[in-house]
Every structure is written in structure tokens, then in C-alpha cells.
């Protein structure tokens, strides 16, 4: 099941990256785009992909391993 989800995540990442690069004409605008909605969405996709692989993102306050465990 997760194999299909992973393929969808990869495609979504490609679409987000394409939007970031196409929606801006300068490197400054591209940098700002990655800090906006599209960049946040990209970070979220990365976190979900890590979780599907059993890896917790140590750089995120929302994905602390002890907080994600079922108690």
C-alpha cells in the first residue's frame, strides 16, 4: 500500500518543485517561494515520506519520536 503512496508523493514533490521554479523569474523570488506555501507543502511531503519509511524527522518539532509513539 505504501508503495503507491510513495509514488504519489514523488509526483507531488516534482509538481511543487516545478511550481517553485516556474512561478518566479529570479533566484530571489525562487528563494522566497520556497519559504511560502509551496515550500511548506514540500516540507510536509518530505516528513510524510520519512514517516512511511519509519524515519522520524529530528529537525521538526512535530515529529519527535516520543510524541509519535502510541501510548
Biopython code that builds the backbone (N, CA, C, O; Angstrom):
import numpy as np
from Bio.PDB.StructureBuilder import StructureBuilder

atoms = [
    (1, "UNK", "N", (0.822, -1.196, 0.000)),
    (1, "UNK", "CA", (0.000, 0.000, 0.000)),
    (1, "UNK", "C", (0.862, 1.254, 0.000)),
    (1, "UNK", "O", (0.595, 2.193, -0.750)),
    (2, "UNK", "N", (1.898, 1.274, 0.840)),
    (2, "UNK", "CA", (2.693, 2.496, 0.921)),
    (2, "UNK", "C", (3.477, 2.745, -0.365)),
    (2, "UNK", "O", (3.894, 3.874, -0.628)),
    (3, "UNK", "N", (3.683, 1.693, -1.174)),
    (3, "UNK", "CA", (4.406, 1.869, -2.429)),
    (3, "UNK", "C", (3.668, 2.834, -3.355)),
    (3, "UNK", "O", (4.292, 3.696, -3.974)),
    (4, "UNK", "N", (2.363, 2.697, -3.452)),
    (4, "UNK", "CA", (1.552, 3.603, -4.270)),
    (4, "UNK", "C", (1.545, 5.012, -3.713)),
    (4, "UNK", "O", (1.585, 5.987, -4.463)),
    (5, "UNK", "N", (1.493, 5.116, -2.393)),
    (5, "UNK", "CA", (1.518, 6.428, -1.746)),
    (5, "UNK", "C", (2.865, 7.095, -1.993)),
    (5, "UNK", "O", (2.921, 8.296, -2.258)),
    (6, "UNK", "N", (3.927, 6.345, -1.909)),
    (6, "UNK", "CA", (5.267, 6.903, -2.140)),
    (6, "UNK", "C", (5.402, 7.430, -3.562)),
    (6, "UNK", "O", (6.003, 8.483, -3.779)),
    (7, "UNK", "N", (4.850, 6.708, -4.531)),
    (7, "UNK", "CA", (4.878, 7.190, -5.914)),
    (7, "UNK", "C", (4.111, 8.497, -6.044)),
    (7, "UNK", "O", (4.549, 9.406, -6.749)),
    (8, "UNK", "N", (2.982, 8.598, -5.377)),
    (8, "UNK", "CA", (2.199, 9.828, -5.422)),
    (8, "UNK", "C", (2.945, 10.985, -4.764)),
    (8, "UNK", "O", (2.881, 12.119, -5.240)),
    (9, "UNK", "N", (3.647, 10.703, -3.681)),
    (9, "UNK", "CA", (4.426, 11.737, -3.004)),
    (9, "UNK", "C", (5.549, 12.227, -3.917)),
    (9, "UNK", "O", (5.805, 13.428, -3.999)),
    (10, "UNK", "N", (6.210, 11.312, -4.592)),
    (10, "UNK", "CA", (7.287, 11.693, -5.515)),
    (10, "UNK", "C", (6.739, 12.600, -6.616)),
    (10, "UNK", "O", (7.357, 13.612, -6.950)),
    (11, "UNK", "N", (5.597, 12.248, -7.174)),
    (11, "UNK", "CA", (4.984, 13.058, -8.230)),
    (11, "UNK", "C", (4.573, 14.426, -7.688)),
    (11, "UNK", "O", (4.773, 15.444, -8.351)),
    (12, "UNK", "N", (4.003, 14.451, -6.490)),
    (12, "UNK", "CA", (3.602, 15.721, -5.888)),
    (12, "UNK", "C", (4.822, 16.599, -5.643)),
    (12, "UNK", "O", (4.770, 17.805, -5.883)),
    (13, "UNK", "N", (5.930, 16.007, -5.163)),
    (13, "UNK", "CA", (7.171, 16.766, -4.953)),
    (13, "UNK", "C", (7.652, 17.380, -6.261)),
    (13, "UNK", "O", (8.055, 18.542, -6.292)),
    (14, "UNK", "N", (7.611, 16.597, -7.348)),
    (14, "UNK", "CA", (8.021, 17.109, -8.654)),
    (14, "UNK", "C", (7.164, 18.299, -9.064)),
    (14, "UNK", "O", (7.676, 19.297, -9.573)),
    (15, "UNK", "N", (5.849, 18.190, -8.840)),
    (15, "UNK", "CA", (4.939, 19.278, -9.201)),
    (15, "UNK", "C", (5.203, 20.533, -8.370)),
    (15, "UNK", "O", (5.169, 21.644, -8.898)),
    (16, "UNK", "N", (5.461, 20.364, -7.088)),
    (16, "UNK", "CA", (5.731, 21.513, -6.225)),
    (16, "UNK", "C", (7.027, 22.186, -6.644)),
    (16, "UNK", "O", (7.085, 23.411, -6.751)),
    (17, "UNK", "N", (8.071, 21.393, -6.882)),
    (17, "UNK", "CA", (9.358, 21.960, -7.306)),
    (17, "UNK", "C", (9.223, 22.689, -8.642)),
    (17, "UNK", "O", (9.818, 23.747, -8.841)),
    (18, "UNK", "N", (8.439, 22.117, -9.555)),
    (18, "UNK", "CA", (8.212, 22.758, -10.842)),
    (18, "UNK", "C", (7.511, 24.103, -10.636)),
    (18, "UNK", "O", (7.869, 25.096, -11.268)),
    (19, "UNK", "N", (6.518, 24.130, -9.754)),
    (19, "UNK", "CA", (5.806, 25.377, -9.480)),
    (19, "UNK", "C", (6.746, 26.423, -8.889)),
    (19, "UNK", "O", (6.701, 27.591, -9.276)),
    (20, "UNK", "N", (7.588, 26.008, -7.960)),
    (20, "UNK", "CA", (8.527, 26.951, -7.337)),
    (20, "UNK", "C", (9.452, 27.548, -8.396)),
    (20, "UNK", "O", (9.698, 28.754, -8.395)),
    (21, "UNK", "N", (9.959, 26.718, -9.288)),
    (21, "UNK", "CA", (10.901, 27.198, -10.293)),
    (21, "UNK", "C", (10.234, 27.986, -11.409)),
    (21, "UNK", "O", (10.841, 28.912, -11.947)),
    (22, "UNK", "N", (9.002, 27.647, -11.771)),
    (22, "UNK", "CA", (8.318, 28.326, -12.866)),
    (22, "UNK", "C", (7.634, 29.614, -12.428)),
    (22, "UNK", "O", (7.471, 30.533, -13.230)),
    (23, "UNK", "N", (7.237, 29.687, -11.171)),
    (23, "UNK", "CA", (6.457, 30.837, -10.739)),
    (23, "UNK", "C", (7.322, 32.042, -10.409)),
    (23, "UNK", "O", (6.799, 33.088, -10.024)),
    (24, "UNK", "N", (8.603, 31.917, -10.549)),
    (24, "UNK", "CA", (9.483, 33.015, -10.194)),
    (24, "UNK", "C", (10.549, 33.202, -11.260)),
    (24, "UNK", "O", (11.062, 32.242, -11.836)),
    (25, "UNK", "N", (10.863, 34.456, -11.502)),
    (25, "UNK", "CA", (11.809, 34.749, -12.576)),
    (25, "UNK", "C", (13.232, 34.958, -12.079)),
    (25, "UNK", "O", (14.171, 34.885, -12.872)),
    (26, "UNK", "N", (13.414, 35.211, -10.810)),
    (26, "UNK", "CA", (14.766, 35.443, -10.300)),
    (26, "UNK", "C", (15.073, 34.482, -9.162)),
    (26, "UNK", "O", (14.172, 33.877, -8.581)),
    (27, "UNK", "N", (16.358, 34.351, -8.853)),
    (27, "UNK", "CA", (16.742, 33.444, -7.765)),
    (27, "UNK", "C", (16.222, 33.930, -6.419)),
    (27, "UNK", "O", (15.985, 33.119, -5.524)),
    (28, "UNK", "N", (16.040, 35.241, -6.260)),
    (28, "UNK", "CA", (15.482, 35.776, -5.014)),
    (28, "UNK", "C", (14.027, 35.356, -4.865)),
    (28, "UNK", "O", (13.605, 34.944, -3.784)),
    (29, "UNK", "N", (13.262, 35.459, -5.943)),
    (29, "UNK", "CA", (11.853, 35.053, -5.899)),
    (29, "UNK", "C", (11.725, 33.553, -5.666)),
    (29, "UNK", "O", (10.833, 33.117, -4.938)),
    (30, "UNK", "N", (12.602, 32.758, -6.271)),
    (30, "UNK", "CA", (12.575, 31.309, -6.050)),
    (30, "UNK", "C", (12.848, 30.993, -4.583)),
    (30, "UNK", "O", (12.218, 30.111, -3.999)),
    (31, "UNK", "N", (13.796, 31.722, -3.995)),
    (31, "UNK", "CA", (14.094, 31.515, -2.583)),
    (31, "UNK", "C", (12.913, 31.847, -1.704)),
    (31, "UNK", "O", (12.633, 31.141, -0.736)),
    (32, "UNK", "N", (12.215, 32.926, -2.040)),
    (32, "UNK", "CA", (11.033, 33.311, -1.266)),
    (32, "UNK", "C", (9.889, 32.328, -1.481)),
    (32, "UNK", "O", (9.134, 32.047, -0.550)),
    (33, "UNK", "N", (9.753, 31.803, -2.692)),
    (33, "UNK", "CA", (8.701, 30.823, -2.977)),
    (33, "UNK", "C", (8.886, 29.583, -2.130)),
    (33, "UNK", "O", (7.912, 28.976, -1.684)),
    (34, "UNK", "N", (10.141, 29.205, -1.905)),
    (34, "UNK", "CA", (10.377, 28.006, -1.102)),
    (34, "UNK", "C", (10.080, 28.247, 0.376)),
    (34, "UNK", "O", (9.974, 27.294, 1.147)),
    (35, "UNK", "N", (9.948, 29.499, 0.773)),
    (35, "UNK", "CA", (9.592, 29.829, 2.152)),
    (35, "UNK", "C", (8.084, 29.988, 2.332)),
    (35, "UNK", "O", (7.606, 30.068, 3.464)),
    (36, "UNK", "N", (7.342, 30.032, 1.250)),
    (36, "UNK", "CA", (5.899, 30.229, 1.308)),
    (36, "UNK", "C", (5.131, 28.922, 1.363)),
    (36, "UNK", "O", (5.623, 27.911, 1.864)),
    (37, "UNK", "N", (3.905, 28.964, 0.834)),
    (37, "UNK", "CA", (3.013, 27.806, 0.864)),
    (37, "UNK", "C", (3.648, 26.596, 0.193)),
    (37, "UNK", "O", (3.646, 25.498, 0.750)),
    (38, "UNK", "N", (4.191, 26.797, -1.007)),
    (38, "UNK", "CA", (4.762, 25.670, -1.749)),
    (38, "UNK", "C", (5.918, 25.039, -0.982)),
    (38, "UNK", "O", (6.048, 23.816, -0.953)),
    (39, "UNK", "N", (6.753, 25.859, -0.365)),
    (39, "UNK", "CA", (7.870, 25.332, 0.412)),
    (39, "UNK", "C", (7.411, 24.562, 1.634)),
    (39, "UNK", "O", (7.985, 23.529, 1.979)),
    (40, "UNK", "N", (6.376, 25.066, 2.289)),
    (40, "UNK", "CA", (5.821, 24.361, 3.443)),
    (40, "UNK", "C", (5.200, 23.038, 3.045)),
    (40, "UNK", "O", (5.320, 22.042, 3.758)),
    (41, "UNK", "N", (4.532, 23.034, 1.895)),
    (41, "UNK", "CA", (3.932, 21.804, 1.385)),
    (41, "UNK", "C", (5.022, 20.786, 1.059)),
    (41, "UNK", "O", (4.871, 19.596, 1.334)),
    (42, "UNK", "N", (6.113, 21.258, 0.475)),
    (42, "UNK", "CA", (7.235, 20.386, 0.158)),
    (42, "UNK", "C", (7.833, 19.772, 1.425)),
    (42, "UNK", "O", (8.154, 18.584, 1.454)),
    (43, "UNK", "N", (7.979, 20.584, 2.462)),
    (43, "UNK", "CA", (8.481, 20.073, 3.743)),
    (43, "UNK", "C", (7.544, 19.016, 4.320)),
    (43, "UNK", "O", (7.994, 18.003, 4.855)),
    (44, "UNK", "N", (6.242, 19.258, 4.208)),
    (44, "UNK", "CA", (5.265, 18.296, 4.732)),
    (44, "UNK", "C", (5.336, 16.975, 3.964)),
    (44, "UNK", "O", (5.275, 15.902, 4.563)),
    (45, "UNK", "N", (5.465, 17.055, 2.646)),
    (45, "UNK", "CA", (5.601, 15.830, 1.852)),
    (45, "UNK", "C", (6.849, 15.052, 2.262)),
    (45, "UNK", "O", (6.822, 13.826, 2.366)),
    (46, "UNK", "N", (7.934, 15.776, 2.493)),
    (46, "UNK", "CA", (9.166, 15.122, 2.927)),
    (46, "UNK", "C", (8.984, 14.428, 4.273)),
    (46, "UNK", "O", (9.467, 13.313, 4.466)),
    (47, "UNK", "N", (8.287, 15.082, 5.207)),
    (47, "UNK", "CA", (8.043, 14.483, 6.523)),
    (47, "UNK", "C", (7.202, 13.213, 6.410)),
    (47, "UNK", "O", (7.479, 12.220, 7.083)),
    (48, "UNK", "N", (6.179, 13.248, 5.561)),
    (48, "UNK", "CA", (5.318, 12.070, 5.391)),
    (48, "UNK", "C", (6.103, 10.930, 4.754)),
    (48, "UNK", "O", (5.959, 9.773, 5.149)),
    (49, "UNK", "N", (6.933, 11.258, 3.767)),
    (49, "UNK", "CA", (7.737, 10.212, 3.129)),
    (49, "UNK", "C", (8.697, 9.577, 4.134)),
    (49, "UNK", "O", (8.881, 8.360, 4.137)),
    (50, "UNK", "N", (9.301, 10.391, 4.972)),
    (50, "UNK", "CA", (10.172, 9.845, 6.013)),
    (50, "UNK", "C", (9.392, 8.923, 6.951)),
    (50, "UNK", "O", (9.857, 7.834, 7.287)),
    (51, "UNK", "N", (8.210, 9.362, 7.369)),
    (51, "UNK", "CA", (7.395, 8.566, 8.284)),
    (51, "UNK", "C", (7.005, 7.224, 7.664)),
    (51, "UNK", "O", (7.001, 6.199, 8.347)),
    (52, "UNK", "N", (6.679, 7.231, 6.372)),
    (52, "UNK", "CA", (6.333, 5.980, 5.691)),
    (52, "UNK", "C", (7.510, 5.019, 5.654)),
    (52, "UNK", "O", (7.324, 3.806, 5.562)),
    (53, "UNK", "N", (8.717, 5.556, 5.724)),
    (53, "UNK", "CA", (9.921, 4.726, 5.742)),
    (53, "UNK", "C", (10.382, 4.411, 7.161)),
    (53, "UNK", "O", (11.443, 3.819, 7.355)),
    (54, "UNK", "N", (9.581, 4.809, 8.157)),
    (54, "UNK", "CA", (9.907, 4.520, 9.542)),
    (54, "UNK", "C", (10.975, 5.418, 10.132)),
    (54, "UNK", "O", (11.618, 5.064, 11.120)),
    (55, "UNK", "N", (11.166, 6.594, 9.520)),
    (55, "UNK", "CA", (12.187, 7.543, 9.977)),
    (55, "UNK", "C", (11.487, 8.787, 10.506)),
    (55, "UNK", "O", (10.552, 9.296, 9.888)),
    (56, "UNK", "N", (11.946, 9.270, 11.651)),
    (56, "UNK", "CA", (11.380, 10.491, 12.216)),
    (56, "UNK", "C", (12.303, 11.661, 11.908)),
    (56, "UNK", "O", (13.522, 11.551, 12.036)),
    (57, "UNK", "N", (11.721, 12.772, 11.507)),
    (57, "UNK", "CA", (12.478, 13.980, 11.200)),
    (57, "UNK", "C", (12.881, 14.655, 12.499)),
    (57, "UNK", "O", (12.038, 15.244, 13.176)),
    (58, "UNK", "N", (14.140, 14.580, 12.854)),
    (58, "UNK", "CA", (14.619, 15.165, 14.101)),
    (58, "UNK", "C", (14.617, 16.686, 14.083)),
    (58, "UNK", "O", (14.729, 17.316, 15.134)),
    (59, "UNK", "N", (14.492, 17.282, 12.908)),
    (59, "UNK", "CA", (14.515, 18.737, 12.795)),
    (59, "UNK", "C", (13.136, 19.367, 12.934)),
    (59, "UNK", "O", (13.008, 20.589, 12.861)),
    (60, "UNK", "N", (12.122, 18.568, 13.130)),
    (60, "UNK", "CA", (10.764, 19.084, 13.222)),
    (60, "UNK", "C", (10.228, 18.936, 14.639)),
    (60, "UNK", "O", (10.376, 17.888, 15.266)),
    (61, "UNK", "N", (9.617, 19.981, 15.124)),
    (61, "UNK", "CA", (9.039, 19.918, 16.473)),
    (61, "UNK", "C", (7.797, 19.036, 16.513)),
    (61, "UNK", "O", (7.345, 18.651, 17.592)),
    (62, "UNK", "N", (7.242, 18.713, 15.349)),
    (62, "UNK", "CA", (6.023, 17.911, 15.297)),
    (62, "UNK", "C", (6.297, 16.416, 15.170)),
    (62, "UNK", "O", (5.381, 15.616, 15.359)),
    (63, "UNK", "N", (7.512, 16.019, 14.859)),
    (63, "UNK", "CA", (7.805, 14.627, 14.587)),
    (63, "UNK", "C", (8.806, 14.035, 15.563)),
    (63, "UNK", "O", (9.641, 13.219, 15.173)),
    (64, "UNK", "N", (8.734, 14.427, 16.803)),
    (64, "UNK", "CA", (9.594, 13.820, 17.813)),
    (64, "UNK", "C", (9.142, 12.379, 18.030)),
    (64, "UNK", "O", (7.950, 12.120, 18.189)),
    (65, "UNK", "N", (10.072, 11.459, 18.035)),
    (65, "UNK", "CA", (9.726, 10.035, 18.114)),
    (65, "UNK", "C", (8.867, 9.725, 19.335)),
    (65, "UNK", "O", (7.896, 8.973, 19.243)),
    (66, "UNK", "N", (9.225, 10.303, 20.473)),
    (66, "UNK", "CA", (8.454, 10.005, 21.686)),
    (66, "UNK", "C", (7.032, 10.551, 21.623)),
    (66, "UNK", "O", (6.146, 10.041, 22.308)),
    (67, "UNK", "N", (6.804, 11.582, 20.810)),
    (67, "UNK", "CA", (5.458, 12.156, 20.667)),
    (67, "UNK", "C", (4.613, 11.337, 19.690)),
    (67, "UNK", "O", (3.384, 11.368, 19.755)),
    (68, "UNK", "N", (5.266, 10.607, 18.787)),
    (68, "UNK", "CA", (4.545, 9.853, 17.764)),
    (68, "UNK", "C", (4.196, 8.440, 18.187)),
    (68, "UNK", "O", (3.379, 7.783, 17.541)),
    (69, "UNK", "N", (4.798, 7.969, 19.253)),
    (69, "UNK", "CA", (4.522, 6.608, 19.700)),
    (69, "UNK", "C", (3.112, 6.502, 20.259)),
    (69, "UNK", "O", (2.626, 7.413, 20.929)),
    (70, "UNK", "N", (2.465, 5.384, 19.979)),
    (70, "UNK", "CA", (1.144, 5.127, 20.548)),
    (70, "UNK", "C", (1.310, 4.707, 21.999)),
    (70, "UNK", "O", (2.070, 3.789, 22.305)),
    (71, "UNK", "N", (0.608, 5.372, 22.873)),
    (71, "UNK", "CA", (0.713, 5.059, 24.304)),
    (71, "UNK", "C", (-0.572, 4.489, 24.820)),
    (71, "UNK", "O", (-0.673, 4.165, 26.004)),
]
sb = StructureBuilder()
sb.init_structure("model")
sb.init_model(0)
sb.init_chain("A")
sb.init_seg("    ")
for serial, (resi, resn, name, xyz) in enumerate(atoms, 1):
    if name == "N":
        sb.init_residue(resn, " ", resi, " ")
    sb.init_atom(name, np.array(xyz, "f"), 0.0, 1.0, " ", f" {name:<3s}", serial, name[0])
structure = sb.get_structure()
